[in-house]
Structures are given as structure tokens and as C-alpha cells.
Amino acid sequence: MQAELLELRANPERSAEGVVVEAKVVTGRGSVATVLVQNGTLRVGEPVVAGAAWGRVRALINDTGEQVKVAGPSTPVQLLGLNEVADAGDEIIVAPTERLASRVAERRSHHRRQTGLGRDAHALSGGARLEDIFEQIQKGEAANLNLVVKADMHGSLEAVSE
């Protein structure tokens, strides 16, 4: 309704932009990302970048399970062809060349590793044993309880973690 009132329109003639809703690894297919195309048209064979993942679109599968060659604006599709599993919420864009897509993804991956190192070191510095946590609570210190959460898709994992 808001799009109609504000007269928002997508341009199907430009390169595609969208967002990864969820992603997983499927046996026989590799990394599969469910993508919502927000602007432009996504075509089979185009090089794409989704966060730290990149690749050439091998196949697009629509919501009814049929393979399609193109996905226009406001179209949800499963995208096959990424080199790794993308994170839910990552922006997906079409790159001009496959080489540029790999460079952008490598820089993003490097940046994520650098920011993740400090966060991981901080998480491991807390009490790892249950006895240490109870001791911290009794002293009145802030106690952190590190948990391992397992889910079948990145979208589900993000929802549970938040």
C-alpha cells in the first residue's frame, strides 16, 4: 500500500539488486540462497556478490519450483552458484565482471575476519565453565553464558540469535 501511495517503481532494465532472505547448503546443488530481487532483473549467467560470497548465477528457481532464466523486481527466487553460503540479510548485487565480483567478496571476507577476531577473543575471555559463571554471579559481576545455537538455515539462526 505504501509503495502505491508513494508511487515507488522499480526499473527492470538495470542490473539487479536484492537481499538474501535465507541460505543453506543443499546436497547436489551446493550453496542455495533465497533472494528477493528488489530492483532490476537478475539473469542466469550474471556474476553476483552477496556479502562475502560471490559466483556466477547457475540457476534460478522460482517459488513454484520451476527453473527460470530471469527474475524481475519483487520476485523471490532460489539462486544457485555462490561459492559459499551467504548470510541472511546480505545485499546481493550484479557485478560487471566475475573478476571484480571475486575481488569485492574477498575484501568483504577479509574485513569480516578482522572484525570477528576481536569479538571472538572477547567471547572466549569470559568464564567457560559453569562453576566460573556461578562464581561471577555470586560476586555480583556481569556473567556471560556462551551458547552454541544450531539451525538448518542462516535466516533461522539469525532469528533465534537475535
N, C-alpha and C positions, 0 to 999 in steps of 0.2 A: 504494500500500500504506500509506503514511504517513497519507494522508487518511482511510483506513478505520480505522486504529488510533486516530487522534486524533478520529475521528468529526467531521471537518470537513464542513460542509454550506453550500452557497450558497443565498441567498434569491432565488428567481426573481421575486418580487413587487416588488423595489426597483429603483431606477434602475441602469442598467448601469455597471460599471467593468471595465476591461480594460487590456491592454498591446498596443502596436504591435509586431509581430514584424518586419515589413519594409514598406517603402513605395516607390512609384515613380510616374512619370507614364506613363499609357497613352494613346496617341492615340485620340481619340474618347470616352474615359471621364474624362480628367482625372487628378487625384490619386487613387491607389488605395492604401489601407493595408490590409495583412493584420493583422487584430486577433484576439486571443484574449480572449473575454469571460470574466472571472473570477468576477464576481458580478453578479446582477441579469439583466435581459432588455433587449437592445438592439433597438429597433424602427425601422422606416423612418419618416422624418419628424421624428425627435427631433434637437434641437440638441446637438452634441458638441464637446468640446475635447480635442485631442491635442497636448500640448506647446504650441507656438506656432501650431499650425494649428487651425482651427475650421470648422464648417459644419453644414448640416442633412443628415442621412443620406438620400441619394437612392436608394440601392440597397444591398442586402446579397446577396452571392453566397457560397454555402456551398462546401465542399471538393469537391463533385461538379460545380460549375459552374452550379448552379440558383439562380435568384433566390428569396430567401426574404423574408418580411415581418418575422420576429422571429428573434433569436439568443439562446438561453438560456445559462446558465452552462456553462463548459468547451467552448464552441463556437467553432471558428475560422471567421472569415468575412472576405471582402474587402469593405471599406467604401468606397463612392463618395460624394463630396460635400464633401470637405475643400477649403478654399481654397488650400492649398499642401501640399507633401509633408511629412509628419510624419517625425520621426527615429525610428529603431528604438529600442525601449526606453521611449518616451514613454508615460505613463499616459493612458488615454482615459477620460473621464467624460461623463455626460449632464448638460447644463446645464438649469436651469429654463426659460430663455428664450434665444432666439437673440441678443438684445442683450447679455445677460450673458456668453454664450459668446465673442462678439467682443471684449468688454472684457477678459476674462481672457486670451485669446490675445494681444491687443495688449500687455498688461503683460508677459507672458512673453517676447514677441518683443523688447520694449524692454530687458528685463533681459539677455537673451542677447546683444543687440548691445553693451550696455555692458560685459559681461564679456569679450566677444570682441575688443573694441578693444585692450585691454591685451595679450591673448595674441597677436594679430596683429602688434602693434608689436614685441613681443619676438622673434617668429619672423623678422621682416624685419631685425632688428638684427644677426643673425649673418652670416657670410660667404656671399654669394650666388654667388660664383664658385668653381669647383673649385680654382683656384690658391690662393685665400684659405684654403680648408679644409685643403689640404696644408700651407700655411704654419703654420696653427694647430696642426696635429698635430705638426709638427717642433718647434715651440716648447714643446710639452707642454701647451698649453691645451686645454680641452674644445672639441671641434669638433662642430658641428651640421650635419647634411646635411638640407636641406629637400627633400622629395619630393612629387610630385603623384601621388596614387593615384586611379584611375578605376574605378568599378564600376557595375553596372547597377541595384543597389538599395541603399538605405541600410543594410539589415541586413548585406549582404555587405561594404560599405565599412567598417562598424564592426568587423567580424570581422577584416578584413585590417589595419586600422589598429592594433588592439589587439595 
